Amino acid sequence: MFLTPLTPTFEAALRDVRAAGAQYRAASARALGAAEAADEEQARAALEGLVVLSSDADARVRIEALRGLALRRDAGALGHVTGHLGDPAPAVRATALLAAEALGCEDALLVASVGEADPPLQIAALEALVARAEKGEAGGPAASDTGVASRPALVAAATAALADPSEEVRATAVAALAAMGARASLDALAARLDDSPRVRASAALALADLGDARGVPALVEALGRGSFEAAEALGNLGVEAAREPLANSAARLFTPLLTKAAAGAALIRLGDPRGEDALRAVLRAFRPDGRPYAVVQVMQLRLSSLRPELESLVKRPRGVDRDLLRDALAALGSGSAA
């Protein structure tokens, strides 16, 4: 790793395109990508400098240059960017694909890249699919398929990646489908509940995000490992089968405080008073982990029984923003001397 020098001026960045030190060439690429050109000549000079840097001998410089080309949003650089999809460095290939998406490449390039036997490139392609779907006519992912309806090939590519040999690619495909709100892929996601622990947990979270409770057993399993995300997902689903696992997690001594707070909030949503004890324990805990989250839950759930804990925090916030405490007490209504 090299130390990052100060951001150079535009003129210095152009000069440093051919600097001896790689750290200066990388800084040049960052500056040229972010610079607001004063005129067309400057814009052209920045683009030319980034093109030179994108072929640098140092992979770190090439990455910064490709990011810079994406930031400049000049579609004329697309052909040059896609030429780096065969770069020997995996991180450069991945960056090139994300840059190509930003520059408006065809969906077919992203779809084809998902199918390559190249996990770094495939993962970048799946991330690019999500970015592309979010630019759809419906304005992004939603609880239905409206966010991806105009691009079914993107969902099909991510769904196909669920069967990829790479565990990391499968897990990323699961997350991509959830981010795209692809309810048409619910059954394909449910089929991954028999996958490795990592993919199974990701599939369960994705199903929960889409309102499907088939992943509850896997979420309970993840909750036993202290997963905050699993506790939140179980709370959002509101299934009765999660009540006792949530209560056990909330009462367990070594449960992470953030997870304990999420489990407590989930219990409250299930009508279980044991949730208040869990939130109270987090609010009073010595360590601040999870305390701001617990305050937000008290505010959202209107738990006036926990007002004394909030008032105590006003005097000694212990990791909680005072404005958040003020808003939380206001949400609980009148009666607070704080």
Secondary structure, DSSP 8 states (H G I E B T S, - for coil): ---------HHHHHHGGG-SSHHHHHHHHHHHHH---SSHHHHHHHHHHHHHHTT-SSHHHHHHHHHHHHHHT-GGGHHHHHGGGG-SSHHHHHHHHHHHHHTT--HHHHHHHHTSS-HHHHHHHHHHHHHHHTTSTT-S--SSGGGTTT-HHHHHHHHHGGG-S-HHHHHHHHHHHHHTT-GGGHHHHHGGGGS-HHHHHHHHHHHHHTT-GGGHHHHHHHHHTT-HHHHHHHHHHT-GGGHHHHHHHHH-TTS-HHHHHHHHHHHHHTT-THHHHHHHHHHH-SS-TTHHHHHHHHHHHT-GGGHHHHHHHHHS-TT--HHHHHHHHHHT-S----
